[in-house]
Amino acid sequence: MTESLYYVAGGLALLSVVFLILGIGALRRRQWVGSLGSGGTGALLLSLAALSGTLGVSTQGYRALTLEEVAATVTTTPIGEQRFRAFVEFPDGRRESFEVAGDQLLVDAHILKWHPLANLLGVHTHYELDRLAGRYLELDDELTASRTVHSLKTEKPADLFDLARRYALLAYLVDTEYGSATYIEVDRPATFEVRVSTTGLLIREVEAE
């Protein structure tokens, strides 16, 4: 998790504690005063506490996005006809190696944008690389040749995309969610940067120094 996400998660955790304390206080006041308004306020504050806590947990495994940045560096080495090996290095230092069938390297990702209200809570655009696969130049090869798909996701306690679909309160905070993919031909040893911005993924070859 990036430093900015630590601050986001910490802020949401603190916010959930504040809402929890206020909600319990409102419910206790209802016991003494008998106010329906206090009870409703308490329930609302407890709901907000749960929402803040949920957002704090579910940001783990995702990366906060403000500007274009490198999501992964991929070094490819051809190992046969329409086959290559892809060495993937992530910004957090994690490394993976995959054997891929195809003429091109394809990477896709999930991108989640929030409404300004969520931005006020410190939650901004998030992304997670999803899959790495091979892609063929010819359609006939796409239909008949060997296919390889590898997961780039990491294990996490909760998934933002699943939560946004399941809970209406979270769905109201989501501006848009979408998938984005990028691909490039692999015909020789090369190193590529997979970059992500608020408009989606792109891939660039890194020039040898």
N, C-alpha and C positions, 0 to 999 in steps of 0.2 A: 504494500500500500504506500502511496506517495505521502510526503509530509503534509500536503494540503488536505489529503483525505483523512489523515489523523486528526487534523483540526476540525474537519467537518464532522467526523464520527464523535469526537469529544464534545463538540458544541451541541449536537443532537442529543447525546446522552445527558448533558447538563439540562437541556431544554425539557427532556422527558421527565427528569427528576422534579423540575420546577412545576410542570403541569400536574405531576402526580401529587405533590404536596398541596397545591392549590385545590385540586379536585377532592382530596380527602378532607381538606378544611371545609370546603363547600358542603360536602355530604354531612359532616359533623354539625355544621350550623343548621342544617335542615332538621336534624334530630331535636335540637333545642328550640328552634323557631317554628318548625313545621312549614317552611316555605317551599312551595313547589318550584319556584324559580331557583332557589339554591340547589335543590336536588338536580334540576336540569343542567345547571351550570357545572355542578360537580361531575355529572356523567360526561358532559362535553369535554371538560378538562382532562378527565381520565382517558377519554378516547384520544385526545391530542397527545397525551403522554405516551400511550401505546403506539401511536403513529410515529412520533419522534424517535422512540426506541427502535421501532421496526426499520425506519430509514437509516438509523445509525448502524444497525447490524448489517443491513442488506447492501451497504456501500462497500463492504469488505469484498475483495476480489475484483472490484471494478476500479478504473482509473478516472479521476476527474479531468475534464478537458476544458481548457479555456482558449488555447490557440493551437495551430497545427503543431504536432509533435510526432516523434518517432515511436511507433507502437511496437515494432520489432525490426531486427536486422536479420536478413536471410542470406546465407551463402549457399549457392547451388553448385553441384558438381555432376556433370553427365556421367552415367555409369553404364549406358547401353542405348540401343535405339529406342527413343521415346521413353526413356527412364532417366531419372536423376535423383540425387540425394540432396535434401534440403536441411541445412543446419540453422536452427532458429535461436536467436538470442533476444530475450525480453529485457525491458528497461530495469526490472528488479533483479537481474542477474540470472534468472532461470534460463536453462538451455535445453533444447530438444533436438532430436535428429530423426528425420523421416525419409523413407524411400517412396518416391512418387512416380506414378506412370502418367505420361502425357508430354505434350510439346511446350506447355506453358505452366507457370506457377500461378495458382489462384488462392487468394486469402480473403475471407469475409469476416464481418464483425457485426455486433449489435451496438446500436447507438440510441441513447435515451436522452431526450431533451425535456426539461421541466418548465412549468409555467413560472412567471416572475414571482408568484407567491412562494413557491418552493425555493427560488433563488434567495429570497429574504431569509430563509432558514439556513442558508449556506449550502444548499444542494444545487449543483450546476450540471451541465451536460456530462454524462458518463458514457464510457464505452468499454467493451470487452471483445477481444479477438475471439472468434468462434471456431472457424475451421481453416485448414490448409488442405488443398486438393490439387490434382493435376487436371489440366484442360487441354483438349486436342484442337489443332487448327482445322481439321476436316470434320464435318458433321458425321460422316460415316464412321470415323474412328470414335467419336463421342457415343455413337449408338452401339458399337460392337466391340471396341477394344477394352482392355482391362482398365478398371477405375480404382482410384485410391483416394480416400478421404480420412483426414486425421483431425482429432479434436485439439484445439488450442486453449480450451477453457480450463479454469482452475476450480478446485473444490472450495465452496464457501457456505456459510451457515444459512444464507437466504439468497434468492435470486430476484433482482429488481424487476425484471420483465415479468416473471410469474406473479409477483406480488401486485404489480400494476394492473394485471388482468383480473386478479381474483378479488381485490378490494376496491370498492367504489370510491372510498375516500382518497385512496392513493391515485386512482385513475383520474380524478379531478385535477390533481397536481401535475399530471403528465401532459406536456405540450404535444409531443409526438415521439413515436418509437419506430425504428426502421432498421433494415439490414442494408449493409453496403459491402460491395465486393470490388476487388481490383486484381488484375492479372497481367503477366508479362511473359514473353517468350524466353525459354531457357535452351540455348543452343551451344553454350560454352561455360566454363567456370566463371562465376560472377558473384558480386555481392549487391544486395538490394536493400533499400530502406522502405519498409511499409509505414506510411505516414497516415495520420488521422486528423481530420479537422471537423468542425461542426457541420460541414457539407458532405462528409463521407471519407472513404479510404482512397489513397493513391499510392503508387509504387514508383520508386526511382532507383536507377542503378547508381551505385557509389563508384565514382571514378577512382582508379588505382592511383596512389600517391607516387 
